[in-house]
């Protein structure tokens, strides 16, 4: 995740589950460039099947229809 202050890359200082919720994590992050610190919240983590991932060099895309079908099959 990029820093909201300067746009630099960040690192995770700590990551904890959210009490009272079955899913979700709060992360405390720090910018590698300006040392600004902030919190992020990650909602439910979703398993993505390999056939729904499309690599384009170092970038990655998710095939939405394939992901939706996989999620529906999990329910």
Backbone as CSV, one residue per row, in Angstrom:
resi,resn,N_x,N_y,N_z,CA_x,CA_y,CA_z,C_x,C_y,C_z
1,UNK,0.846,-1.178,0.000,0.000,0.000,0.000,0.887,1.234,0.000
2,UNK,0.491,2.236,-0.752,1.253,3.484,-0.803,0.837,4.429,0.320
3,UNK,1.776,5.231,0.756,1.560,6.201,1.825,0.533,7.250,1.395
4,UNK,-0.470,7.527,2.240,-1.447,8.554,1.894,-0.882,9.974,1.960
5,UNK,0.277,10.135,2.590,0.877,11.468,2.736,1.819,11.798,1.570
6,UNK,2.746,10.854,1.248,3.748,11.171,0.214,3.708,10.231,-0.988
7,UNK,2.947,9.126,-0.902,2.853,8.190,-2.014,3.933,7.119,-2.028
8,UNK,4.825,7.139,-1.036,5.907,6.154,-0.971,5.392,4.775,-0.571
9,UNK,6.261,3.782,-0.659,5.877,2.427,-0.265,5.813,2.337,1.257
10,UNK,5.100,1.311,1.736,4.928,1.182,3.182,5.272,-0.220,3.649
11,UNK,5.412,-0.348,4.968,5.627,-1.649,5.589,4.620,-1.791,6.717
12,UNK,4.295,-3.045,7.044,3.361,-3.310,8.128,4.145,-3.414,9.431
13,UNK,3.749,-2.629,10.426,4.386,-2.682,11.736,3.744,-3.791,12.566
14,UNK,2.422,-3.812,12.569,1.707,-4.866,13.283,0.370,-5.117,12.599
15,UNK,-0.145,-6.324,12.763,-1.409,-6.723,12.168,-2.173,-7.545,13.198
16,UNK,-3.427,-7.172,13.453,-4.222,-7.860,14.466,-5.636,-8.102,13.952
17,UNK,-6.247,-9.230,14.377,-7.652,-9.455,14.030,-8.544,-8.462,14.765
18,UNK,-9.705,-8.191,14.200,-10.657,-7.271,14.811,-11.528,-8.057,15.785
19,UNK,-11.537,-7.654,17.045,-12.339,-8.342,18.056,-13.820,-8.206,17.739
20,UNK,-14.547,-9.294,17.917,-15.979,-9.269,17.697,-16.391,-9.532,16.263
21,UNK,-15.431,-9.637,15.362,-15.731,-9.943,13.963,-15.029,-11.237,13.587
22,UNK,-15.692,-12.053,12.777,-15.069,-13.298,12.341,-13.972,-13.045,11.311
23,UNK,-14.102,-11.961,10.573,-13.103,-11.631,9.564,-12.656,-10.196,9.744
24,UNK,-11.574,-9.854,9.131,-11.067,-8.496,9.153,-9.815,-8.363,10.013
25,UNK,-8.916,-7.509,9.567,-7.678,-7.238,10.291,-7.405,-5.743,10.241
26,UNK,-6.814,-5.250,11.328,-6.330,-3.868,11.369,-4.813,-3.930,11.299
27,UNK,-4.253,-3.119,10.426,-2.799,-3.070,10.288,-2.305,-1.665,10.600
28,UNK,-1.182,-1.597,11.310,-0.513,-0.331,11.564,0.650,-0.287,10.592
29,UNK,0.686,0.715,9.758,1.685,0.815,8.695,2.582,2.025,8.888
30,UNK,3.769,1.948,8.278,4.707,3.078,8.290,5.256,3.263,6.882
31,UNK,5.385,4.506,6.484,5.952,4.820,5.174,7.461,4.592,5.208
32,UNK,7.983,3.950,4.185,9.426,3.706,4.094,10.196,4.973,3.726
33,UNK,9.485,5.986,3.199,10.144,7.221,2.784,10.056,8.327,3.833
34,UNK,8.837,8.674,4.258,8.668,9.821,5.173,8.365,9.404,6.616
35,UNK,8.223,8.093,6.884,7.946,7.541,8.216,6.573,7.915,8.768
36,UNK,5.669,8.459,7.942,4.288,8.698,8.376,3.672,7.352,8.759
37,UNK,2.845,7.338,9.811,2.213,6.096,10.266,0.699,6.243,10.228
38,UNK,0.022,5.160,9.831,-1.427,5.160,9.751,-1.952,3.741,9.885
39,UNK,-3.258,3.638,10.085,-3.916,2.338,10.212,-4.697,2.028,8.949
40,UNK,-4.780,0.741,8.615,-5.653,0.286,7.540,-6.494,-0.858,8.086
41,UNK,-7.620,-1.064,7.465,-8.479,-2.182,7.823,-8.680,-3.030,6.595
42,UNK,-8.429,-4.322,6.727,-8.642,-5.261,5.626,-9.888,-6.053,5.957
43,UNK,-10.851,-5.988,5.079,-12.083,-6.750,5.267,-11.809,-8.228,5.005
44,UNK,-12.828,-8.956,4.813,-12.746,-10.390,4.595,-11.701,-10.759,3.545
45,UNK,-10.889,-11.729,3.875,-9.910,-12.243,2.934,-10.588,-13.314,2.102
46,UNK,-10.450,-13.227,0.795,-11.137,-14.124,-0.119,-10.113,-14.983,-0.844
47,UNK,-10.314,-16.287,-0.828,-9.446,-17.183,-1.593,-9.772,-17.011,-3.069
48,UNK,-8.744,-16.786,-3.864,-8.919,-16.576,-5.293,-8.329,-17.778,-6.032
49,UNK,-9.130,-18.459,-6.854,-8.590,-19.604,-7.587,-7.560,-19.155,-8.620
50,UNK,-6.586,-19.994,-8.845,-5.487,-19.653,-9.762,-5.983,-19.295,-11.156
51,UNK,-7.044,-19.951,-11.619,-7.526,-19.674,-12.976,-8.177,-18.294,-13.110
52,UNK,-8.418,-17.602,-11.993,-9.007,-16.260,-12.041,-7.939,-15.165,-12.015
53,UNK,-6.665,-15.547,-11.891,-5.563,-14.582,-11.841,-4.939,-14.449,-13.219
54,UNK,-4.709,-13.212,-13.626,-4.080,-12.927,-14.914,-2.843,-12.082,-14.640
55,UNK,-1.673,-12.623,-14.955,-0.420,-11.893,-14.755,-0.061,-11.132,-16.025
56,UNK,0.349,-9.879,-15.844,0.819,-9.035,-16.941,2.136,-8.427,-16.483
57,UNK,3.224,-9.155,-16.686,4.516,-8.725,-16.156,4.485,-8.830,-14.646
58,UNK,4.748,-7.729,-13.953,4.707,-7.742,-12.491,3.348,-7.297,-11.949
59,UNK,2.418,-6.962,-12.842,1.073,-6.562,-12.435,0.153,-7.770,-12.437
60,UNK,-0.899,-7.693,-11.658,-1.859,-8.795,-11.591,-3.277,-8.248,-11.708
61,UNK,-4.120,-9.002,-12.405,-5.534,-8.653,-12.533,-6.338,-9.875,-12.118
62,UNK,-7.584,-9.637,-11.706,-8.472,-10.726,-11.340,-9.627,-10.741,-12.331
63,UNK,-9.895,-11.913,-12.899,-11.012,-12.094,-13.823,-12.293,-12.129,-12.991
64,UNK,-13.058,-11.051,-13.011,-14.248,-10.901,-12.188,-15.270,-12.024,-12.332
65,UNK,-15.693,-12.388,-13.563,-16.680,-13.463,-13.703,-16.193,-14.793,-13.132
66,UNK,-14.938,-15.153,-13.339,-14.401,-16.399,-12.801,-14.374,-16.350,-11.273
67,UNK,-14.026,-15.186,-10.704,-13.993,-15.044,-9.252,-15.403,-15.166,-8.676
68,UNK,-16.390,-14.518,-9.316,-17.769,-14.604,-8.839,-18.278,-16.046,-8.853
69,UNK,-17.987,-16.779,-9.931,-18.429,-18.169,-10.012,-17.766,-19.014,-8.910
70,UNK,-16.492,-18.756,-8.641,-15.800,-19.510,-7.591,-16.387,-19.187,-6.218
71,UNK,-16.713,-17.925,-5.959,-17.297,-17.550,-4.669,-18.681,-18.161,-4.496
72,UNK,-19.472,-18.168,-5.584,-20.804,-18.769,-5.509,-20.699,-20.267,-5.227
73,UNK,-19.704,-20.917,-5.775,-19.516,-22.357,-5.546,-19.126,-22.629,-4.099
74,UNK,-18.455,-21.668,-3.443,-18.045,-21.834,-2.042,-19.226,-21.693,-1.089
75,UNK,-20.257,-20.968,-1.498,-21.409,-20.706,-0.598,-22.327,-21.863,-0.470
